[in-house]
Amino acid sequence: MPTLNTDLASNYLSREQLLREAVLLTFCDPLPDQCGRLQTLSERQWKRLLCWLDISGLALYFLDRMVELRLCNILPPGVLGRLQQNLHDNIGRTRGMAAESVAIQREFQRSGLLYATLKGFSLCPGSVPRAELRHQFDLDFLMAEESVSEARQVLERRGYRLYAISGRSLEFKINERPVVSLNDLYKDSPGRAVELHIEASVPGRHGLLGRIEKRDFCGIRMPVLSPVDLFLGQGLHVYKHVFSEFSRAAHLLEFRRHVLLRRNDERFWDELRSIAEENPRAVLGLGVVTQLITRVTGEFAPEALTNWTVNRLPASAQLWINMYGRRVVFDKFPGSKLYLLLQNELESAGVPSKRSLRQSLLPRRLPPAIIRASSRETLSSRIDRYRLQLSFILGRLRFHIVEGARYTWESYRWRQNMNRPTL
């Protein structure tokens, strides 16, 4: 791969962002020249970079890649040791989540429920070479509408309680507790979260659950989406996160791997197109995600995918990806509101958004509780919960003020670029 053309908007990337870019580019073959930036980092710079690696979901993928390339020598001993410990912890965490998933699915199957595993373990091995390299937050299941009531009872018998309802999704949690540090991200804990995504039953129409396949998983036959449905669902999931304040770079890497796995499978792309073209949002979503990854890592997708997705993107979407794509991918948590510029343009093109611009810039409601009160809550636990919630509210307030001002300035620059005549 030649050195990527990063002239456009390259001046807008900070040194920190350029280092994050170098990390993501290590997953390209051969290594682009930008990866050389990592060879001169101090231990202090590596430790700052570790924070982004954790939050972006790339930390363990990066360690595995360094081992594969035999480049662990560029990592300071303390940094390498921390990554290795994180991997060791995440192996235990992954085993714990797999065991919980199996236990839940056994009860689903014993009750004769119609469901499929979403995301998570279903992404192995196509997008995720080994499950322990992925940091998984929760367990997701697609559930037939008629099976939801029994599924809820199964979870409640296991100690879960309904935490939130969003659209056609139900979120359940058990043993909630705040994350003390980033290192705790990789450790197994009794806290679990499960999401049930409801598929509406439409008479005379076969939905996703009508095309499921079975896969061997830890001693059970786990139902997963068909290969095309799995790919499309993954792409739309990444698209949803692009239209949010912070998008984990690991999602882009996983989708890129999936595309490369299917790169020469013409039959797969034909089947995907026949299903996706029934939904304009799916075509647009795949186009945005594919072009964004191309902007960041270089060409990777076959024409069998790009000619009906990327090539159909509005000019304004292409401009946004060129101007802001790299900045958004390599931004630090909690991100920015730059996605709203693209959202406005796509709304003008007939693609509705879930929230208005005003609601996104100035929310009228306080953020939801991070941890809900329990019947056995102690006084000290309640104080910790209140302190955590107050800190979260103040952080969100600061974010909306700072990023709202940043959006106002970028909106002005964006209009100037949109109004600039083309030669």
C-alpha positions as CSV (number, residue, x, y, z in Angstrom):
1,M,0.0,0.0,0.0
2,P,1.5,3.4,-0.9
3,T,1.5,6.3,1.6
4,L,-2.0,7.5,2.0
5,N,-3.0,10.8,0.5
6,T,-3.8,12.8,3.7
7,D,-3.3,16.3,2.3
8,L,-6.9,17.4,2.7
9,A,-7.6,18.5,6.2
10,S,-4.3,16.9,7.5
11,N,-3.5,20.2,9.3
12,Y,-6.5,19.6,11.5
13,L,-5.1,16.4,13.1
14,S,-3.2,16.9,16.3
15,R,-0.1,15.0,17.1
16,E,-2.1,12.8,19.4
17,Q,-4.5,12.0,16.5
18,L,-1.7,11.3,14.2
19,L,-0.3,8.7,16.6
20,R,-3.8,7.1,16.9
21,E,-3.9,7.0,13.1
22,A,-0.5,5.2,13.0
23,V,-1.9,2.6,15.4
24,L,-4.9,1.8,13.2
25,L,-2.7,1.7,10.1
26,T,-0.6,-1.1,11.5
27,F,-3.5,-3.4,10.5
28,C,-2.8,-2.7,6.8
29,D,-0.6,-4.9,4.6
30,P,2.1,-3.8,3.9
31,L,2.6,-1.3,6.7
32,P,2.1,2.3,5.5
33,D,4.9,4.9,6.1
34,Q,2.8,6.6,8.8
35,C,3.4,3.6,11.1
36,G,7.0,4.8,11.6
37,R,5.7,7.5,14.0
38,L,5.3,4.8,16.6
39,Q,9.1,4.0,16.7
40,T,10.1,7.2,18.4
41,L,7.5,7.4,21.1
42,S,8.5,7.9,24.7
43,E,7.0,5.7,27.5
44,R,4.9,8.7,28.6
45,Q,3.5,9.1,25.1
46,W,2.7,5.3,24.9
47,K,0.8,5.5,28.2
48,R,-1.3,8.4,26.9
49,L,-2.0,6.4,23.7
50,L,-3.0,3.4,25.8
51,C,-6.0,5.3,27.1
52,W,-7.4,5.8,23.6
53,L,-6.6,2.2,22.7
54,D,-8.7,1.0,25.6
55,I,-11.7,3.2,24.9
56,S,-11.5,2.6,21.1
57,G,-11.5,-1.1,21.6
58,L,-8.2,-1.6,19.8
59,A,-5.9,-2.4,22.7
60,L,-5.9,-6.2,22.4
61,Y,-6.2,-6.2,18.6
62,F,-3.1,-4.0,18.6
63,L,-1.1,-6.3,20.9
64,D,-2.0,-9.3,18.8
65,R,-0.9,-7.4,15.7
66,M,2.4,-6.4,17.2
67,V,3.0,-10.1,18.1
68,E,2.2,-11.1,14.6
69,L,4.5,-8.5,13.1
70,R,7.2,-9.3,15.7
71,L,7.3,-5.6,16.6
72,C,6.8,-5.9,20.4
73,N,10.2,-4.5,20.8
74,I,9.0,-1.0,20.0
75,L,6.7,-1.1,23.1
76,P,8.2,0.0,26.4
77,P,8.3,-3.0,28.9
78,G,5.7,-1.3,31.1
79,V,3.3,-0.8,28.2
80,L,3.8,-4.3,26.9
81,G,3.3,-5.8,30.3
82,R,0.1,-3.9,30.8
83,L,-1.3,-5.0,27.5
84,Q,-0.4,-8.6,28.2
85,Q,-2.1,-8.4,31.6
86,N,-5.2,-6.9,29.9
87,L,-5.3,-9.8,27.5
88,H,-5.0,-12.3,30.4
89,D,-7.9,-10.6,32.2
90,N,-10.0,-10.4,29.0
91,I,-9.6,-14.2,28.4
92,G,-11.3,-14.7,31.8
93,R,-13.9,-12.1,31.1
94,T,-14.7,-13.6,27.7
95,R,-15.0,-17.1,29.2
96,G,-17.4,-15.7,31.8
97,M,-19.5,-13.9,29.2
98,A,-19.6,-17.0,27.0
99,A,-20.7,-19.2,30.0
100,E,-23.5,-16.7,30.8
101,S,-24.6,-16.6,27.1
102,V,-24.7,-20.4,27.0
103,A,-26.7,-20.6,30.2
104,I,-29.2,-18.0,28.9
105,Q,-29.5,-19.7,25.5
106,R,-30.1,-23.1,27.1
107,E,-33.1,-21.7,28.8
108,F,-34.3,-20.0,25.6
109,Q,-34.0,-23.2,23.8
110,R,-35.6,-25.2,26.6
111,S,-38.6,-22.8,26.3
112,G,-38.7,-23.2,22.6
113,L,-38.1,-19.5,21.9
114,L,-37.3,-18.1,18.5
115,Y,-34.1,-16.0,18.7
116,A,-30.6,-15.4,17.3
117,T,-27.4,-14.1,18.8
118,L,-26.5,-10.7,17.5
119,K,-23.0,-9.0,17.3
120,G,-20.5,-10.2,20.0
121,F,-19.7,-13.9,19.6
122,S,-21.5,-14.1,16.2
123,L,-18.7,-12.0,14.7
124,C,-16.1,-14.7,15.2
125,P,-14.1,-15.6,13.2
126,G,-15.1,-13.4,10.2
127,S,-14.6,-10.1,11.8
128,V,-12.8,-11.1,15.0
129,P,-10.0,-13.7,14.7
130,R,-10.3,-14.7,18.4
131,A,-13.1,-13.8,20.8
132,E,-10.8,-12.9,23.7
133,L,-9.3,-10.1,21.6
134,R,-12.6,-8.2,21.5
135,H,-13.9,-6.2,24.4
136,Q,-17.6,-7.1,24.7
137,F,-19.9,-5.0,26.9
138,D,-23.1,-7.0,26.8
139,L,-25.0,-9.9,25.2
140,D,-27.4,-9.1,22.4
141,F,-30.2,-11.3,21.1
142,L,-32.7,-10.8,18.3
143,M,-36.0,-12.1,19.6
144,A,-39.3,-13.0,17.8
145,E,-42.1,-10.7,19.1
146,E,-44.1,-13.7,20.4
147,S,-41.1,-14.9,22.4
148,V,-40.3,-11.6,24.2
149,S,-42.5,-12.2,27.3
150,E,-41.0,-15.6,28.0
151,A,-37.5,-14.4,27.3
152,R,-38.0,-11.6,29.9
153,Q,-39.1,-14.2,32.4
154,V,-36.0,-16.3,31.7
155,L,-33.8,-13.3,32.4
156,E,-35.7,-12.2,35.5
157,R,-35.4,-15.7,37.0
158,R,-31.7,-15.4,36.5
159,G,-31.7,-12.2,38.6
160,Y,-31.7,-9.6,35.8
161,R,-34.0,-6.6,36.0
162,L,-35.4,-4.4,33.2
163,Y,-33.2,-1.3,33.0
164,A,-34.4,0.6,30.0
165,I,-36.7,0.4,26.9
166,S,-35.6,2.1,23.7
167,G,-37.8,1.6,20.7
168,R,-38.0,-2.1,20.1
169,S,-35.1,-2.9,22.4
170,L,-35.2,-4.0,26.1
171,E,-32.0,-3.7,28.2
172,F,-31.6,-5.8,31.3
173,K,-28.8,-5.6,33.9
174,I,-27.6,-7.6,36.9
175,N,-25.1,-6.7,39.7
176,E,-24.6,-3.2,38.4
177,R,-21.5,-1.4,39.6
178,P,-19.4,1.6,38.4
179,V,-16.2,1.0,36.5
180,V,-13.4,2.2,38.8
181,S,-10.6,2.4,36.2
182,L,-9.9,1.6,32.6
183,N,-8.0,-1.5,33.8
184,D,-11.2,-2.9,35.1
185,L,-12.6,-2.9,31.6
186,Y,-10.9,-6.3,31.0
187,K,-11.6,-8.0,34.3
188,D,-14.5,-10.4,34.7
189,S,-17.1,-9.3,37.1
190,P,-20.6,-10.5,38.2
191,G,-22.1,-7.5,36.5
192,R,-23.8,-8.4,33.2
193,A,-26.0,-6.6,30.6
194,V,-28.4,-8.3,28.1
195,E,-30.3,-6.6,25.3
196,L,-33.3,-8.1,23.6
197,H,-34.0,-6.6,20.1
198,I,-37.5,-7.4,19.0
199,E,-38.3,-8.4,15.4
200,A,-41.8,-7.6,14.5
201,S,-43.8,-10.4,13.0
202,V,-45.3,-9.4,9.6
203,P,-47.8,-11.9,8.0
204,G,-46.5,-13.4,4.8
205,R,-43.0,-12.1,5.2
206,H,-39.9,-14.0,6.3
207,G,-37.7,-11.8,8.5
208,L,-34.2,-12.3,9.7
209,L,-35.2,-15.0,12.1
210,G,-36.6,-17.0,9.1
211,R,-33.0,-17.2,7.7
212,I,-31.0,-18.1,10.7
213,E,-28.2,-20.6,10.8
214,K,-26.8,-22.8,13.6
215,R,-23.2,-22.7,14.8
216,D,-21.4,-24.8,17.4
217,F,-20.6,-22.6,20.4
218,C,-19.3,-23.9,23.8
219,G,-21.4,-27.1,23.7
220,I,-24.6,-25.7,22.2
221,R,-26.0,-25.1,18.7
222,M,-26.1,-21.3,18.7
223,P,-28.5,-19.6,16.2
224,V,-26.9,-16.7,14.3
225,L,-28.0,-14.5,11.4
226,S,-27.4,-15.7,7.9
227,P,-24.0,-14.5,6.4
228,V,-25.6,-11.7,4.4
229,D,-27.9,-10.6,7.3
230,L,-24.9,-10.7,9.7
231,F,-22.8,-8.5,7.4
232,L,-25.6,-6.0,6.7
233,G,-26.4,-5.8,10.4
234,Q,-22.8,-5.2,11.3
235,G,-22.5,-2.5,8.7
236,L,-25.6,-0.7,9.9
237,H,-24.4,-0.9,13.5
238,V,-21.2,0.8,12.5
239,Y,-23.2,3.4,10.6
240,K,-25.3,4.1,13.7
241,H,-22.2,4.7,15.7
242,V,-20.7,7.0,13.0
243,F,-23.8,9.2,13.7
244,S,-23.0,9.5,17.3
245,E,-20.6,11.6,19.4
246,F,-17.9,8.9,19.7
247,S,-17.4,6.0,17.5
248,R,-15.1,3.1,18.5
249,A,-12.3,2.6,15.9
250,A,-12.5,-1.2,16.6
251,H,-15.9,-1.3,14.9
252,L,-14.3,0.0,11.7
253,L,-11.5,-2.5,11.9
254,E,-13.9,-5.4,12.4
255,F,-16.0,-4.4,9.5
256,R,-13.0,-3.9,7.3
257,R,-11.9,-7.5,8.1
258,H,-15.3,-8.8,7.2
259,V,-15.2,-7.1,3.8
260,L,-11.7,-8.4,3.1
261,L,-12.9,-11.9,4.0
262,R,-15.6,-11.8,1.4
263,R,-13.7,-9.6,-1.1
264,N,-13.7,-12.2,-4.0
265,D,-17.1,-13.8,-3.2
266,E,-19.2,-12.4,-6.1
267,R,-22.2,-14.5,-5.1
268,F,-22.2,-13.0,-1.6
269,W,-22.1,-9.4,-2.9
270,D,-24.9,-10.2,-5.4
271,E,-27.1,-11.6,-2.6
272,L,-26.3,-8.6,-0.3
273,R,-27.2,-6.2,-3.0
274,S,-30.6,-7.9,-3.7
275,I,-31.5,-7.6,0.0
276,A,-29.9,-4.2,0.8
277,E,-31.4,-2.3,-2.2
278,E,-34.8,-2.7,-0.7
279,N,-33.8,-0.3,2.0
280,P,-32.3,3.0,0.9
281,R,-30.9,3.6,4.4
282,A,-28.9,0.3,4.1
283,V,-27.3,1.4,0.8
284,L,-26.4,4.8,2.2
285,G,-25.1,3.3,5.5
286,L,-22.9,0.8,3.8
287,G,-21.6,3.6,1.5
288,V,-20.8,5.9,4.4
289,V,-19.0,3.3,6.4
290,T,-17.1,1.9,3.5
291,Q,-15.9,5.3,2.3
292,L,-15.0,6.4,5.8
293,I,-12.8,3.3,6.3
294,T,-11.3,3.9,2.8
295,R,-10.5,7.5,3.8
296,V,-8.7,6.3,6.9
297,T,-6.9,3.1,5.8
298,G,-6.9,3.3,2.0
299,E,-8.7,1.2,-0.7
300,F,-9.9,-2.1,0.6
301,A,-13.4,-2.8,-0.7
302,P,-14.3,-4.6,-4.0
303,E,-16.2,-2.8,-6.8
304,A,-19.0,-5.4,-6.2
305,L,-19.7,-3.5,-3.0
306,T,-18.6,0.1,-3.8
307,N,-20.3,0.5,-7.2
308,W,-23.8,0.5,-5.6
309,T,-23.0,2.0,-2.2
310,V,-20.1,4.4,-2.2
311,N,-20.8,5.6,-5.8
312,R,-24.3,6.6,-4.8
313,L,-23.3,8.8,-1.9
314,P,-24.4,12.5,-2.2
315,A,-21.5,14.8,-2.9
316,S,-22.0,16.5,0.5
317,A,-21.5,13.1,2.2
318,Q,-18.3,12.6,0.3
319,L,-17.1,16.1,1.3
320,W,-17.9,15.5,4.9
321,I,-15.9,12.2,4.9
322,N,-12.9,14.0,3.3
323,M,-13.0,16.9,5.6
324,Y,-13.9,15.4,9.0
325,G,-13.6,11.6,8.6
326,R,-10.2,11.2,10.1
327,R,-10.8,13.7,12.8
328,V,-13.9,11.9,13.9
329,V,-12.3,8.4,13.9
330,F,-9.2,9.6,15.9
331,D,-11.0,12.0,18.3
332,K,-10.7,11.4,22.0
333,F,-13.6,10.4,24.2
334,P,-16.3,11.7,24.6
335,G,-16.0,12.8,21.0
336,S,-17.7,15.7,19.2
337,K,-20.8,16.9,17.4
338,L,-19.3,17.0,14.0
339,Y,-21.6,14.2,12.8
340,L,-24.5,16.7,12.9
341,L,-23.1,18.4,9.8
342,L,-23.5,15.1,7.9
343,Q,-26.8,14.5,9.5
344,N,-28.1,17.8,8.2
345,E,-27.0,17.1,4.7
346,L,-28.6,13.7,4.6
347,E,-31.8,15.0,6.0
348,S,-31.9,17.4,3.0
349,A,-31.4,14.4,0.8
350,G,-34.4,12.7,2.3
351,V,-32.9,10.6,5.0
352,P,-34.6,11.3,8.3
353,S,-32.7,11.4,11.6
354,K,-33.9,10.1,15.0
355,R,-33.3,13.4,16.8
356,S,-33.6,16.9,15.6
357,L,-30.6,19.3,15.5
358,R,-31.9,21.3,18.4
359,Q,-32.3,18.2,20.6
360,S,-28.8,17.0,19.8
361,L,-27.2,20.4,20.6
362,L,-29.3,21.2,23.6
363,P,-30.9,18.2,25.3
364,R,-33.9,19.1,27.4
365,R,-33.6,16.2,29.8
366,L,-31.0,15.1,32.2
367,P,-29.0,12.0,31.2
368,P,-30.3,8.6,32.5
369,A,-29.1,7.1,35.7
370,I,-25.8,5.2,35.2
371,I,-26.7,2.9,38.1
372,R,-30.2,2.3,39.5
373,A,-30.9,2.0,43.2
374,S,-31.4,-1.5,44.6
375,S,-33.5,-2.7,47.5
376,R,-30.3,-3.7,49.4
377,E,-28.4,-0.5,48.8
378,T,-26.2,0.7,51.7
379,L,-25.7,4.3,52.6
380,S,-22.1,4.4,51.3
381,S,-23.3,2.8,48.0
382,R,-26.0,5.4,47.6
383,I,-23.5,8.2,48.2
384,D,-21.1,6.7,45.6
385,R,-24.0,6.4,43.2
386,Y,-25.0,10.0,43.6
387,R,-21.4,11.2,43.3
388,L,-21.0,9.2,40.1
389,Q,-24.2,10.6,38.6
390,L,-23.4,14.2,39.5
391,S,-20.0,13.9,38.0
392,F,-21.5,12.4,34.8
393,I,-24.1,15.2,34.6
394,L,-21.4,17.9,35.0
395,G,-19.3,16.2,32.4
396,R,-22.1,16.1,29.9
397,L,-22.9,19.7,30.5
398,R,-19.3,20.7,29.8
399,F,-19.4,18.5,26.7
400,H,-22.5,20.2,25.3
401,I,-21.1,23.7,25.9
402,V,-17.7,23.1,24.4
403,E,-18.8,20.9,21.5
404,G,-21.8,23.1,20.8
405,A,-19.4,26.1,20.3
406,R,-17.1,23.9,18.2
407,Y,-20.1,22.8,16.0
408,T,-21.1,26.5,15.5
409,W,-17.7,27.3,14.1
410,E,-17.4,24.2,12.0
411,S,-20.9,24.8,10.7
412,Y,-19.7,28.2,9.4
413,R,-16.7,26.6,7.7
414,W,-18.8,23.8,6.3
415,R,-21.2,26.3,4.6
416,Q,-18.3,28.1,3.1
417,N,-17.0,24.9,1.6
418,M,-20.4,23.9,0.4
419,N,-20.9,27.2,-1.3
420,R,-17.4,27.2,-2.9
421,P,-17.8,26.8,-6.7
422,T,-16.2,23.7,-8.3
423,L,-13.7,24.1,-11.1
